[in-house]
Amino acid sequence: MNGSPPIAGGSFRTAWRRLRRNPAAIGSAIVLFLILFACFPGAPLWVSHACHHGPDDQNIQGTVTENGHKVPVVANDGTPIGPGLRACYLLGADANGRDLFVRLLYGGRVSLEVGITSAVLCVLVALLLGILSAYAGGMTDSVISRFLDLIWSFPVYLLAVALATAFAVNGISIGPLHVASTSLAIPIVVISIVYIPYVARPIRGQVLTLRRMEFIEAAIASGYRPTRIMAVELLPNVASMALVFLTLIVATNILTEAALSFLGVGVPLLTPSWGNIIEQGYQTIVTAPWLTVAPGLAIMLTVVSLNVLGDALRDAFDPHARIRIRG
Amino acid sequence: MTGGMRLLAVVATAAFAATGCASGSSTSGGSGGTAVNGGILQAGIPGNPDHLDPALSYTNEGWEILEATNNGLLTFKKAAGGAGAQVVPDIASAMPTVTDGGKTYTFHVRPGVKFSSPVNRDVRPSDFKFSIERLFRVDSGGVGFFTGIVGANQYAKTRKGGISGIVADDKKGTITFHLSKPDGTFDDYMATPFAFAMPVGTPDKDISTIPQWRIATGPYRITDYVPHQSITIRRNPTFRSWTPDTPNGHLDGIDVHIGVTPEQAVNETADGQLDWYFESVPPDRLTALKKQYPNQVFPFTRNNTTFFVMNERKYPFNKLAVRQAVNYAIDRNALVKIYGGQGTPTENILPPGFGAAYKPHHLYPHDIAKAKQLIQQAGVEGAAVTVWGHNTEPTPAAVQYLAGVLNQIGLKATVKTFDESVYWDTIASEKGDPQIAFNDWNEDYPEAQDWIDVMLNGEHIVNVGNNDISNTNVPAYNKLIDKAKAMPLGPARDAIWAKLDYLLMKNDAGWAPFMNRQWPKFVSSRLHGLVFNGTYFELFPSMWLSH
C-alpha cells in the first residue's frame, strides 16, 4: 500500500494511448458512431430526403412502384411488403403498413436513449451508494449492503418485469412527482434499478481498498469533511471503473429494454424501439421474418460493439481488472 | 358476448322466439367418411377459460366445453347453419307448455337423466330452480336473462326465500316459470349454459377448480383442471344418450393444453401434435395453409361484429362530433387487412346473418379531412386519449392503427393493452371504464336483440358486468328497443332493429363498427366431424378422429 492515489488523471491519458493501439476498440467505436449517426441525425434526414413518411405513418392501403408495377404495401391477406432496393420500405413494411427501416432508425433512438440514460442513472446511483457504503461503514454500510443484496437476490428479468408491470398500472408517484405509466421514464427507472447492485458492489469493494490508503487517512487527518473526501479523493479514483461499467451496462440495458418491450412491459407500445419492433414482428416470423431479423441484427451489432469497446476500455485502464456484468 | 371472450350480459327480458331467425352459424366440415369412436383429441387454447362453472362462464372457450359436459331443459339443436338456431328439448321431455298469455312456461323433466359421481342421482326439477337461483347468489353475468321471472328482482336484492315465480314439483317432475310479462326469448335463455342443471347443494362460489362439484350430465366430464396448464375431459360413465341432440360423442376424451399461441398451434397441428385449436388461424399463415392443407382449413362464419367502442360519458367521446369523427377516420378496408382479410368491412351494428334486421348503411365513408374538421369543431384538438385493447393478435395491431388514426385527426392517443383473460371483465366495469376500446361481439342467441338491447339499451347500464360499454343511453331509442322486444318475431320487428341500427349509428355513433369477422380454423388431418353452432361454437361431441 502506498500513500498516493492509485489511479489519477494521468491514467486517462495512458488509457487513451492503449485504446488507440487497439484495433478492435477503434472498429467498435466506428460502428457505434455510425449507429448513433444513423439513428440521431440520420433518421430525420432519411425521412425528409428519401421516403417522406415518419415511423408512425400507417400506409396499409398504399402502394409502391416496383419494375413499373404497383405493389401494395400490405396485401389483401395482410402480408406486408418485404425488403427491396427502394427509397421507401427499404427493409419492408409491418402489418400496419409502416416503413420498417424508418422505424428501425427511430426505434434505435429510443433503445439507445433508454440504454444510455438508464446506464447513466444506474452508475450514478451505484457510485453514490458504493462510495457512501464503503466510506461510512458501520450501520450505513450494513443497510446499503443489505438493500443491494435484496435487489441482487431477484433474477434480473423477474424483478424488472415485476417492477415494470407494477408501474405500468398507475405510473410512479413520489410526493408531488408523478411519472405517467406511458412515459419512457418508466423503463429507464426500472432498468437502472435492477442493475444497481451489479455496479455498486464492485465500486464499494474498490472504495474499501482505497479507504485504507494513506492519502485518504491524510485527508481525514487534515480535517476534510467526509463529503469532500468522497467527492474529491475517492470519486476520481473510481471514475475509470465507473466508465468501464457504463459502457458495458449500456449494452446490457439495451438488451434488457428489448426483452422487456418484447414481453410488453417495456417501452410503450406506440413508441418504436428495437424491442417493440421485434415484439410486433415475431407473430409473423414465418411469413415476414424481416420484421424480427432487422431489429435483432441492430441490437446485436450495437451490443457487440459496446461490449468490445467496454472490454477495451477495461484493458486500457487496468489490464488486470476483472470487471464483468452478469445478468 | 365478446368474441373470443364472452362478456357479461345484462340481457333484458324480451318478447320473441329465436326459431326462424337467420342463424349465426356456420358450416360443418372435416367429414371424412363414417365416424368412428375412440381417441383423445389434443386441443389447445391460448389461456384459461374464464370459468368452468355453468353459472359463471361467459366465454366461447367455457361454453364450448360446458356444452359437452352439461345440459339444460332446452338446447339449441346440435347442428350447423340455420338448423343450429332451433331450440329443442334437452332434459325437458318436450318443449314447454306456454299458458297465461305467454307468461307461464311449464316443463316436464325427463326421468333418468343422471348427475355424474359423486352425486349419482337423477336430475330433478328442484335442481333447475336451484341453478337459476344460484345465478343470483354468485353474481352471474347471466342473471339478466332471468330477471323477468316473477320474484327474481326481489330475490336479487335479498337472496332469501327463493324466486317465487319458479315452482318445482319433484313428485310430478315439473317445473313452472311465471314471468312478469310475456317473453318470446325465454326458450333461448333456457338453452344457454346459465340454465344448465347443477345439483342442489352446489356451493355458491366458482366451482371451476373444485373437482367434486364439477358435476356432469352430458357425455363428457371434466376430470382435471390445472389453470394455465391443462383441462382433462373424459367420458361421463353415467351418461346415456336420451335424444339425438344429446349424442354420446365419438371421442374418448379431450386433452386441452392451455397456453398454446396461435403460431405454435399452426406448427403443432401441421406436425400432428395438436388436433384442434380454439383460436382462428393467424392471418399471415392462412394463405399458405389453404394451399398446403386445403382439406384442413375451414372458414367458420359467426354472427359477429368487431368494433371500437367509445365511452359517451368520457371526454372527448362525450361529444357526438368526436364519435362521428372516429367513424369517418377509420379505413375499414385497412382494418380488414390487419385481420388478414378474414372478414368483411361493415358500418352496421348488426351482422349480416340477421336477415331482414340487417340493412347495410354507409354513413361514414373514409374521410380524414372530414374527421379533422369535426375534431376542430368539437374543440378537442390535443385531447389525451388512451385506446384499450387485449394482447391477442391481431388486436394489438388494430388498436395501434386506431391510435395512429386518432393522432392523425388531432387527438393525442396512447395504447394500453391487457391480457385477454382479464380484458373483457375490465372494460365491462365502471372502475375500468375505458375512453375508447376494442370490442367484438358474437351471438348469445340468434336474434338482433342480442346486439341492440344487450349493448345499446341504456336501461341496462350497470357498474359491473356492463355490456353497454359505450354507455349509450338515448331514452327515445331505449323506448324503441323496448317496443321491438315486445313484438313477435317477423318483418315488423326486424324493421325496427334495422331502423335502430341506422339511427344509433347516425345520431349517436357510440360504436365504430368495422368488420364482420370470420374464424378460419386449421385442424389436424385426423380430425373430422366439425360442426359449428352459432351459440355453442364447435361441438366436441360431434368430432371424431380417424385412426
Interface residues (C-beta under 8 A of the other chain):
Chain A: D56 D57 Q58 I60 Q61 V74 A75 N76 D77 G78 T79 A95 N96 G97 S181 T182 G264 P268 L269 L270 Q280 Q283 T284 I285 V286 T287 A288
Chain B: P262 E263 P282 P283 D284 R285 L286 T287 A288 D331 N333 A334 K337 I338 Y339 G340 G341 T386 N391 E393 P394 P396 A397 Q400 Y401 A403 G404 V405 N407 A413 T414 V415 K416 T417
